[in-house]
C-alpha cells in the first residue's frame, strides 16, 4: 500500500515537468512596421531566385555542370537553400557575365557586318566592290 502513494507522487512529478515544458515560455509574436524597401526586397529576391533556377535549368548550363562533375539536381537544391542576399549576388553576377557565343557565330557576324558596310558604300558610290549594285 505504501508503494501506491509513492507511484502517484512520481507520476505527478513527471506529468508536472512535461506540462511545464510544453506550456513554458513561448516567444510572443512581435508586430512591427514593414518598410516598402523590405517588402519589395522579398519580392525581388523571389524573382531573382526563379531567374537563377531558370539559368540552371538551361541545357547548355546543365551540360557544362555535368562536364565539371556537378549534379544539376543537387545544384538546384542548393539554390533553394541560399539566403536572399546570396541569390541577389548570384543574379547580379549573371547580368555581368558575357553572353556565350561560339567562334563560328562571331565570324558570321563580322562577315555580315563587313558585307553591309561595303554594300552601303557601293550604293553611295564611294566604292565599286559589288557588280550587282547599280548606280
HUCOR-V171345 format. One record per pair of residues at least 6 apart in sequence whose ideal C-beta (glycine too) atoms are under 7 Angstrom apart, sorted by the first residue. I is the first residue (numbers start at 1). J is the second residue. D is the distance in whole Angstrom. If there is no record, write none. Layout:
i:j:d
I:J:D
I:J:D
This chain:
i:j:d
45:84:4
45:87:6
45:88:6
48:87:5
48:88:6
48:91:4
49:79:7
49:87:5
51:91:6
52:79:6
52:87:6
52:90:5
52:91:6
53:76:6
53:79:6
55:61:6
55:94:6
56:72:7
56:75:6
56:76:6
56:79:6
62:72:4
65:72:5
65:75:6
66:72:7
118:127:7
118:129:5
119:130:7
121:127:4
122:128:7
122:129:6
122:130:5
122:133:4
123:133:6
125:135:6
